[in-house]
Amino acid sequence: MSLFGGDSKQIFRQAALDRLASPEQTDRLDMLLPRNAWFILAGFLVFVILGLSWGIYGRVPTTVSGSGILLSPEGVMNILSTGNGTLVRLKVQNEAVVKTGDLLAEIEHPELSKEISGARQRLDELSKKKETSLLLQKREKESVEQLIKMKLAATSDTVKNFEKQIILAKQKAEQQKDLIARGLITKQALLETEKEIQSAEGQIRELRNQQKQTESESMNLGNRQTREEMGVDAEIAEQTRSIEMLEKRRELNSKIYAPTNGRIVEIMAAEHSVITQGQPILSLESIKEGGKKLEAYLYIPMREGKQIQPGMAAQIVPGAVKRQEFGFVCGKIVSVSPLPATENGMQSVLGNMSLVRSLMNSGPLIAVRAELLTDPASPSGLKWSSGKGPELIINSGTSCDASVVTREQAPITLVIPVLKDYLGL
């Protein structure tokens, strides 16, 4: 019964009352940790051991990064205009595959055409000059020959007269000799007659010399006319050669042919646009039968680039690929430039001055060439770090980012550098 007259009820459990009645239980072990905590502790110890093992025996790569472009080993060349003019026709489109000697473009050169027209006009003038000269020479020759003929005839008549005089004088001299012998005349008369004979003979000799000179005048006239004709012919021949050279030059300059087998990477000038000598028209990637696969032409800041050596591994990510999804293309460094890359050198490789200048904004660069490893089973034909890579073909001219593994070291040495020498890393 309770103090208030009601029935008493048991407030505490019997087990609790028994524990209070006997508080000392020295025959039982106390549990310091719950049984589940032992499993957690064991797992933690395993994790620590694995972490230490990875820290000592694992490897963390140290990389340097850069950008570049994927090209065939034969490289990309710019097809340049060989003169000023208008690009009247393009025979190819982007990505077109061409063979050596294929016609790529046609250019019209107004200045060269004008020069050829002027040369043809000069040739016509020379031809007319020759015709006129030949006509005048013919008339001159006829006139001179007629005059020479008359002079020779007159000289011949004079010679004949002197010959007759000599005959008569000789007859007279014979008669005078007979008269002298008979004493009818003096020798003085005979001497006068002999002088007349000698004078006549001298006149004949002089006339014959004049005949020769007159005949030589005809020959000299012929020689002079021949020289004049040859001079005009030489001018005509020279002008003809000049026209032929100009036409060949126009042919070479107006039609641009593929210098080698390749693929059109970029069209750099529009049809009907005015172009200047040396201006790039097309960009052509050279493709040789049986050539190597793609290579990465990389440009890395000079300070980091000096750490790169041939044979090091390269991780190359084409511009159209997400690294988080497909990883990277495996590559191997083939060559490293000993000197900083120049603007002209980069232009010859990249073929794009804007890209060259954007890369050089970061400072001096080292040119590095990496070979891309192949995997015939992948869609791209390249070896990827994870799986088969994306379902696409990686073409030459694709921009890329790259990392080059310059060394590998144990992770623990990054946390505790003093262990690097101790572990020989």
C-alpha positions in Angstrom: 0.0 0.0 0.0 1.2 3.5 -0.6 1.2 6.3 1.8 -1.8 7.7 0.1 -3.7 4.5 0.5 -3.3 3.2 -3.1 -1.6 0.0 -4.4 2.1 0.4 -4.9 3.4 -0.1 -8.5 7.0 -1.1 -9.6 8.5 2.0 -11.2 12.0 0.5 -12.2 12.9 -2.6 -14.2 14.0 -5.6 -12.2 17.3 -5.8 -14.1 18.2 -2.3 -13.1 17.3 -3.0 -9.5 19.5 -6.1 -9.6 22.5 -4.1 -11.0 22.1 -1.5 -8.2 22.0 -4.3 -5.7 25.3 -5.8 -6.9 27.4 -2.9 -8.6 30.7 -4.8 -8.7 30.9 -7.4 -11.5 34.6 -8.2 -11.7 34.1 -11.4 -13.5 33.1 -9.7 -16.9 35.3 -7.8 -19.5 34.4 -4.2 -20.3 34.0 -3.2 -24.0 36.2 0.0 -24.7 35.1 0.2 -28.4 32.1 -1.1 -30.1 32.6 -4.1 -32.3 31.8 -2.2 -35.5 34.6 0.3 -34.8 37.2 -2.4 -35.2 36.3 -2.9 -38.8 36.5 0.9 -39.4 40.0 1.0 -37.8 41.2 -1.9 -39.9 40.0 -0.3 -43.1 41.7 2.9 -42.1 45.0 1.1 -41.5 44.7 -0.6 -44.9 44.1 2.8 -46.6 47.2 4.3 -44.8 49.4 1.4 -46.0 48.1 1.7 -49.6 48.7 5.4 -49.5 52.2 5.1 -48.2 52.9 2.4 -50.9 51.6 4.6 -53.6 53.5 7.6 -52.2 56.8 5.6 -52.4 56.4 3.4 -55.4 53.8 5.4 -57.5 54.8 8.0 -60.1 53.5 11.4 -60.7 54.4 12.9 -64.2 55.8 16.4 -64.6 54.7 18.0 -67.8 55.2 21.1 -69.9 52.5 22.3 -72.2 52.2 24.0 -75.5 50.1 24.4 -78.7 50.6 23.6 -82.3 49.2 21.9 -85.3 49.0 18.4 -86.8 50.6 18.1 -90.2 52.0 15.5 -92.5 55.8 15.3 -92.4 56.0 16.7 -95.9 54.4 20.0 -94.6 52.1 22.6 -96.0 53.1 25.1 -98.7 51.5 28.3 -99.9 50.9 28.6 -103.6 51.8 32.2 -104.5 50.8 34.5 -107.3 53.7 35.0 -109.7 52.5 38.4 -110.9 49.9 41.2 -110.5 46.5 40.5 -111.9 42.9 39.3 -111.3 42.1 35.8 -110.1 39.5 34.9 -112.8 38.9 31.3 -111.9 39.6 28.7 -109.2 39.6 25.1 -110.3 39.6 23.5 -106.8 37.8 23.6 -103.5 38.8 23.1 -99.9 39.9 19.5 -99.0 40.2 18.7 -102.7 43.0 16.1 -103.5 45.2 17.1 -106.4 48.0 15.5 -108.4 51.2 17.0 -109.7 50.4 19.2 -112.7 46.7 19.7 -112.0 45.4 23.1 -112.9 44.5 25.0 -109.7 43.7 28.6 -110.7 43.8 31.0 -113.6 45.0 34.6 -113.4 44.6 37.4 -115.8 47.5 39.9 -116.1 46.3 43.1 -117.8 49.8 44.7 -117.7 51.4 41.7 -119.3 48.7 41.5 -121.9 49.3 45.2 -122.7 53.0 44.6 -122.9 52.4 41.8 -125.4 50.1 43.9 -127.5 52.8 46.7 -127.6 55.4 44.1 -128.7 53.1 42.8 -131.4 52.5 46.3 -132.7 56.3 46.9 -132.8 56.7 43.6 -134.8 54.1 44.8 -137.3 56.0 48.1 -137.7 59.3 46.2 -138.3 57.6 44.0 -140.9 56.3 47.1 -142.7 59.7 48.7 -142.4 61.2 45.6 -144.1 58.7 45.7 -146.9 59.3 49.4 -147.5 63.1 48.9 -147.3 63.0 46.1 -149.8 61.0 48.1 -152.2 63.4 51.1 -151.9 66.4 48.9 -152.2 65.0 47.4 -155.4 64.5 50.8 -156.9 67.9 52.0 -155.8 69.5 48.9 -157.2 67.8 49.2 -160.5 68.8 52.9 -160.7 72.4 52.3 -159.7 72.8 49.4 -162.0 71.4 51.4 -164.9 73.8 54.2 -164.1 76.7 51.8 -163.7 75.8 50.2 -167.0 75.9 53.6 -168.7 79.2 54.5 -167.1 80.8 51.2 -168.1 79.5 51.6 -171.6 80.9 55.1 -171.8 84.2 54.0 -170.3 84.4 51.1 -172.7 83.8 53.4 -175.7 86.5 55.7 -174.4 88.9 52.8 -174.1 88.2 51.7 -177.6 88.9 55.2 -178.9 92.2 55.3 -177.0 93.1 51.9 -178.4 92.4 53.1 -181.9 94.6 56.2 -181.2 97.3 53.9 -180.0 97.1 51.8 -183.2 97.3 54.9 -185.4 100.1 56.3 -183.3 102.1 53.1 -183.6 101.6 53.1 -187.3 102.7 56.7 -187.4 105.7 55.9 -185.3 106.7 53.2 -187.7 106.5 55.6 -190.6 108.5 58.2 -188.6 111.2 55.7 -188.0 111.4 55.1 -191.7 111.6 58.8 -192.4 114.3 59.3 -189.8 116.3 56.5 -191.4 116.1 58.4 -194.7 116.9 61.6 -192.9 113.7 63.4 -193.7 112.7 64.2 -190.1 114.3 64.4 -186.7 113.9 62.1 -183.8 111.9 64.7 -181.9 108.8 63.9 -183.9 109.1 60.2 -183.1 109.5 61.0 -179.4 106.3 63.1 -179.5 104.5 60.2 -181.1 105.7 57.7 -178.5 104.6 60.1 -175.8 101.2 60.1 -177.3 101.2 56.3 -177.3 102.2 56.2 -173.6 99.6 58.8 -172.7 96.9 56.8 -174.4 98.0 53.6 -172.7 97.9 55.5 -169.3 94.4 56.7 -170.0 93.3 53.2 -170.8 94.8 51.9 -167.6 93.0 54.6 -165.7 89.7 53.9 -167.4 90.0 50.2 -166.7 90.6 51.1 -163.0 87.5 53.2 -163.2 85.6 50.3 -164.7 86.6 48.1 -161.7 85.6 50.8 -159.3 82.2 51.1 -161.0 81.7 47.4 -160.9 82.7 47.4 -157.2 80.1 50.1 -156.6 77.4 47.6 -157.6 78.9 45.0 -155.3 79.1 47.6 -152.4 75.5 48.5 -153.0 74.5 44.9 -152.8 76.5 44.4 -149.6 75.0 47.5 -148.0 71.5 46.5 -148.9 72.2 43.0 -147.5 73.4 44.5 -144.2 70.4 46.7 -143.9 68.1 43.8 -144.6 69.9 41.6 -142.1 69.6 44.4 -139.5 65.9 44.6 -140.0 65.6 40.8 -139.9 67.6 40.7 -136.7 65.2 43.3 -135.1 62.2 41.2 -136.3 63.8 38.0 -134.9 64.5 39.7 -131.5 61.0 41.1 -131.3 59.6 37.7 -132.2 61.6 36.1 -129.4 60.5 38.8 -127.0 56.9 38.1 -127.8 57.4 34.4 -127.4 59.0 35.0 -124.0 56.2 37.3 -122.9 53.6 34.8 -124.0 55.4 32.0 -122.2 55.6 34.2 -119.1 51.9 34.9 -119.4 51.2 31.2 -119.8 53.2 30.4 -116.7 51.8 33.3 -114.7 48.2 33.0 -115.7 47.9 29.3 -115.0 48.9 27.9 -111.6 49.5 24.1 -111.4 50.0 21.8 -108.5 53.7 21.4 -107.8 53.2 18.1 -106.1 50.5 15.6 -105.0 48.5 17.0 -102.1 45.3 18.2 -100.5 44.0 21.8 -100.6 44.0 23.0 -97.0 42.8 26.5 -97.5 41.7 28.9 -100.3 43.2 32.3 -99.4 41.9 34.4 -102.3 38.4 34.8 -103.8 37.6 34.6 -107.5 37.7 37.9 -109.4 39.7 39.5 -106.7 42.8 41.6 -107.5 46.0 40.0 -106.4 49.6 41.1 -106.2 52.9 39.3 -107.0 53.8 36.9 -104.2 50.4 36.9 -102.6 49.3 33.5 -101.3 46.3 32.0 -103.2 46.1 28.5 -101.9 47.5 26.4 -99.1 48.5 22.9 -100.2 49.5 20.0 -98.0 52.0 17.8 -99.7 51.0 14.1 -99.7 53.6 11.6 -100.9 52.7 8.0 -101.6 53.7 5.7 -98.8 54.4 8.8 -96.6 54.4 8.8 -92.8 51.4 9.5 -90.6 50.6 12.8 -89.0 53.1 14.6 -86.8 52.5 17.3 -84.3 54.5 20.6 -84.7 54.4 22.1 -81.3 55.6 25.4 -79.9 56.4 25.5 -76.2 57.6 28.4 -74.1 61.4 28.5 -74.2 62.0 28.1 -70.4 59.9 24.9 -70.2 60.9 23.8 -73.7 64.6 23.4 -72.7 63.6 20.4 -70.5 62.3 18.4 -73.5 64.4 15.7 -75.0 63.8 13.4 -78.0 62.1 10.2 -77.0 59.9 11.7 -74.3 56.2 10.9 -74.2 53.8 13.4 -75.5 50.1 13.8 -74.8 48.4 15.4 -77.7 44.8 16.6 -77.7 43.4 17.6 -81.2 41.3 20.8 -81.1 38.0 19.1 -81.9 38.4 16.5 -79.1 37.4 16.7 -75.4 40.2 15.4 -73.2 37.8 14.6 -70.4 35.8 12.3 -72.6 38.4 10.7 -75.0 41.7 11.3 -73.3 44.7 12.1 -75.6 46.7 10.8 -78.5 49.9 9.1 -77.5 53.0 10.5 -79.1 56.8 10.6 -78.9 59.1 13.5 -79.3 61.2 13.3 -82.4 63.2 16.5 -82.5 63.6 19.7 -80.4 64.9 22.9 -81.9 68.1 24.1 -80.2 67.2 27.8 -80.9 64.0 29.8 -80.5 61.6 29.6 -83.3 61.4 32.6 -85.7 58.4 34.2 -87.2 59.4 33.2 -90.7 60.2 29.7 -89.7 56.8 29.3 -88.0 55.1 30.8 -91.0 56.7 28.3 -93.3 55.3 25.4 -91.2 51.9 26.8 -90.1 51.1 28.8 -93.2 49.0 31.3 -91.2 50.6 34.5 -90.0 47.7 35.3 -87.6 48.2 31.9 -85.8 52.0 32.6 -85.7 51.5 36.0 -84.1 49.0 34.7 -81.6 51.4 31.9 -80.5 54.3 34.3 -80.2 52.4 36.7 -77.9 53.5 34.4 -75.0 57.2 35.1 -75.6 60.1 33.1 -77.2 59.1 29.6 -78.2 60.9 26.3 -78.9 59.8 24.3 -81.9 59.2 20.6 -81.0 58.1 17.9 -83.4 56.3 14.8 -82.1 55.4 11.6 -83.9 51.8 10.4 -83.3 51.6 6.7 -82.5 49.2 4.7 -84.6 46.5 2.1 -83.8 44.8 0.6 -86.9 41.8 -0.5 -84.8 40.8 3.0 -83.9 38.6 5.1 -86.3 41.2 7.8 -86.5 44.1 5.4 -86.9 45.8 6.9 -83.9 46.6 5.5 -80.5 44.5 7.0 -77.7 45.1 6.9 -74.0 41.6 5.6 -73.3 39.6 3.4 -75.6 39.5 3.8 -79.4 39.0 7.6 -79.3 36.3 9.6 -81.1 34.5 8.5 -84.2 36.2 10.9 -86.5 39.1 11.3 -88.8 41.9 13.6 -87.7 43.1 15.5 -90.7 46.3 17.5 -91.3 45.9 21.2 -90.4 44.1 20.4 -87.1 45.2 22.6 -84.2 46.2 20.8 -81.0 47.3 21.3 -77.4 50.0 19.1 -76.0 51.7 18.1 -72.8 55.2 16.6 -72.8 56.2 14.3 -69.8 59.6 15.6 -68.9 60.0 13.4 -65.7 58.2 11.1 -63.3 58.7 11.1 -59.5 57.3 9.5 -56.4 54.3 11.4 -54.9 55.9 11.4 -51.4 58.9 13.5 -52.7 56.5 16.2 -53.6 55.2 16.3 -50.0 58.6 15.7 -48.3 61.3 16.9 -50.8 64.1 15.7 -48.5 63.1 12.0 -49.2 64.0 12.5 -52.9 67.7 12.0 -52.4 67.1 9.3 -49.8 64.9 7.2 -52.1 67.2 7.9 -55.1 64.4 9.6 -57.1 
